[in-house]
Amino acid sequence: MPTLAELMKKHNVTPMQSPSAGPRSKLLVQAERMLSTIDTYKDVSELNGDTTQYWWAPQSVDGKRRLSARYGGKVVEGFITYADNSLEGVRDALQNFHAIIKDSTDETWAAEEERRRKK
């Protein structure tokens, strides 16, 4: 009886734990997820939390909220801004991030990929 590995090899299937997408597509998926999430919120207090799973900080400071793009569980160096602590302010910043990512290519993120490889 053939093993799973033998059958996969026979049918030219390469085993992968996750898709080998480039940084642009990873960031685009994350940006769209952040926008979808914030679109479900009704009140600015829903932005508060105790985790950094979102691109916005879990708390505001002096009426501003930090936003930092992430993929692969790490912050993208230099892709950080502050927005007014309101749903509209954070949504606008996320939409700007999304537009920047859409206008980019994988080459745009080459320095970030190199920085991550060095660590």
DRENDO-1510 file (C-alpha; in Angstrom, 1 decimal, always signed):
<recs>
REC; n; res; u; v; w
REC; 1; MET; +0.0; +0.0; +0.0 .
REC; 2; PRO; +1.5; +3.4; -1.0 .
REC; 3; THR; +2.2; +6.1; +1.6 .
REC; 4; LEU; +0.7; +9.6; +1.3 .
REC; 5; ALA; +4.1; +11.0; +0.4 .
REC; 6; GLU; +4.5; +8.4; -2.4 .
REC; 7; LEU; +1.0; +9.3; -3.8 .
REC; 8; MET; +1.7; +13.0; -3.6 .
REC; 9; LYS; +5.0; +12.5; -5.5 .
REC; 10; LYS; +3.3; +10.3; -8.1 .
REC; 11; HIS; +0.7; +13.0; -8.8 .
REC; 12; ASN; +3.2; +15.9; -8.7 .
REC; 13; VAL; +1.8; +17.5; -5.6 .
REC; 14; THR; +4.4; +19.5; -3.6 .
REC; 15; PRO; +3.6; +19.5; +0.1 .
REC; 16; MET; +3.3; +23.0; +1.6 .
REC; 17; GLN; +2.2; +24.2; +5.0 .
REC; 18; SER; +1.1; +27.5; +3.6 .
REC; 19; PRO; +1.0; +29.3; +0.3 .
REC; 20; SER; +4.2; +30.9; -0.8 .
REC; 21; ALA; +2.7; +34.4; -1.4 .
REC; 22; GLY; +4.8; +37.4; -1.6 .
REC; 23; PRO; +4.8; +40.3; +0.9 .
REC; 24; ARG; +2.5; +42.5; -1.2 .
REC; 25; SER; -0.3; +39.9; -1.3 .
REC; 26; LYS; +0.1; +39.1; +2.4 .
REC; 27; LEU; -0.2; +42.7; +3.3 .
REC; 28; LEU; -3.2; +43.2; +1.0 .
REC; 29; VAL; -5.0; +40.3; +2.6 .
REC; 30; GLN; -4.3; +41.7; +6.1 .
REC; 31; ALA; -5.4; +45.2; +5.1 .
REC; 32; GLU; -8.6; +43.9; +3.7 .
REC; 33; ARG; -9.2; +41.9; +6.9 .
REC; 34; MET; -8.6; +45.0; +9.1 .
REC; 35; LEU; -11.0; +47.0; +7.0 .
REC; 36; SER; -13.7; +44.2; +7.2 .
REC; 37; THR; -13.2; +44.0; +10.9 .
REC; 38; ILE; -13.5; +47.7; +11.6 .
REC; 39; ASP; -16.6; +47.9; +9.3 .
REC; 40; THR; -18.4; +45.7; +11.9 .
REC; 41; TYR; -17.6; +48.1; +14.8 .
REC; 42; LYS; -20.3; +50.6; +16.0 .
REC; 43; ASP; -18.3; +52.4; +18.7 .
REC; 44; VAL; -14.7; +53.6; +19.1 .
REC; 45; SER; -14.5; +51.6; +22.3 .
REC; 46; GLU; -14.5; +48.4; +20.2 .
REC; 47; LEU; -11.0; +49.3; +19.1 .
REC; 48; ASN; -9.7; +48.9; +22.6 .
REC; 49; GLY; -8.2; +45.5; +23.7 .
REC; 50; ASP; -5.3; +43.8; +25.2 .
REC; 51; THR; -3.8; +42.2; +22.1 .
REC; 52; THR; -2.0; +43.4; +19.0 .
REC; 53; GLN; -3.7; +41.1; +16.6 .
REC; 54; TYR; -5.0; +44.2; +14.7 .
REC; 55; TRP; -3.1; +46.9; +13.0 .
REC; 56; TRP; -4.4; +49.5; +15.4 .
REC; 57; ALA; -3.0; +49.9; +19.0 .
REC; 58; PRO; -5.2; +48.4; +21.7 .
REC; 59; GLN; -5.4; +51.8; +23.5 .
REC; 60; SER; -5.3; +55.4; +22.4 .
REC; 61; VAL; -2.9; +58.0; +23.8 .
REC; 62; ASP; -3.8; +61.7; +23.9 .
REC; 63; GLY; -6.7; +61.2; +21.4 .
REC; 64; LYS; -4.5; +59.4; +18.8 .
REC; 65; ARG; -4.2; +55.7; +18.0 .
REC; 66; ARG; -1.1; +54.2; +16.5 .
REC; 67; LEU; -1.5; +52.0; +13.4 .
REC; 68; SER; +1.3; +49.7; +12.2 .
REC; 69; ALA; +1.1; +47.3; +9.3 .
REC; 70; ARG; +2.0; +43.7; +10.0 .
REC; 71; TYR; +2.4; +40.4; +8.2 .
REC; 72; GLY; +3.9; +37.2; +9.4 .
REC; 73; GLY; +3.4; +38.3; +13.0 .
REC; 74; LYS; +5.9; +41.2; +12.6 .
REC; 75; VAL; +5.5; +45.0; +12.2 .
REC; 76; VAL; +6.6; +46.3; +8.8 .
REC; 77; GLU; +9.4; +48.8; +9.6 .
REC; 78; GLY; +8.5; +52.3; +8.7 .
REC; 79; PHE; +4.9; +51.5; +7.9 .
REC; 80; ILE; +3.5; +53.2; +11.0 .
REC; 81; THR; +1.2; +56.2; +11.5 .
REC; 82; TYR; -1.1; +57.8; +14.0 .
REC; 83; ALA; -4.8; +58.5; +13.5 .
REC; 84; ASP; -7.5; +60.3; +15.4 .
REC; 85; ASN; -9.1; +58.0; +17.9 .
REC; 86; SER; -12.3; +57.5; +16.1 .
REC; 87; LEU; -13.7; +54.8; +13.8 .
REC; 88; GLU; -13.5; +57.2; +10.9 .
REC; 89; GLY; -9.9; +58.2; +11.7 .
REC; 90; VAL; -8.7; +54.7; +12.0 .
REC; 91; ARG; -10.7; +53.5; +8.9 .
REC; 92; ASP; -9.3; +56.3; +6.8 .
REC; 93; ALA; -5.7; +55.4; +7.9 .
REC; 94; LEU; -6.4; +51.7; +7.0 .
REC; 95; GLN; -7.8; +52.8; +3.6 .
REC; 96; ASN; -4.6; +54.8; +3.0 .
REC; 97; PHE; -2.5; +51.8; +4.0 .
REC; 98; HIS; -4.6; +49.6; +1.6 .
REC; 99; ALA; -4.1; +52.1; -1.2 .
REC; 100; ILE; -0.3; +52.2; -0.6 .
REC; 101; ILE; -0.1; +48.4; -0.7 .
REC; 102; LYS; -2.2; +48.2; -3.9 .
REC; 103; ASP; +0.1; +50.7; -5.6 .
REC; 104; SER; +3.2; +48.6; -4.6 .
REC; 105; THR; +4.9; +45.6; -6.0 .
REC; 106; ASP; +6.7; +42.8; -4.2 .
REC; 107; GLU; +9.9; +44.7; -5.1 .
REC; 108; THR; +8.7; +47.6; -2.9 .
REC; 109; TRP; +8.9; +45.3; +0.1 .
REC; 110; ALA; +12.3; +43.7; -0.8 .
REC; 111; ALA; +14.1; +45.7; +1.9 .
REC; 112; GLU; +11.6; +44.5; +4.5 .
REC; 113; GLU; +12.0; +40.9; +3.4 .
REC; 114; GLU; +15.8; +41.2; +3.6 .
REC; 115; ARG; +15.5; +42.7; +7.1 .
REC; 116; ARG; +13.4; +39.8; +8.2 .
REC; 117; ARG; +15.8; +37.2; +6.8 .
REC; 118; LYS; +18.7; +38.8; +8.7 .
REC; 119; LYS; +17.0; +38.4; +12.1 .
</recs>
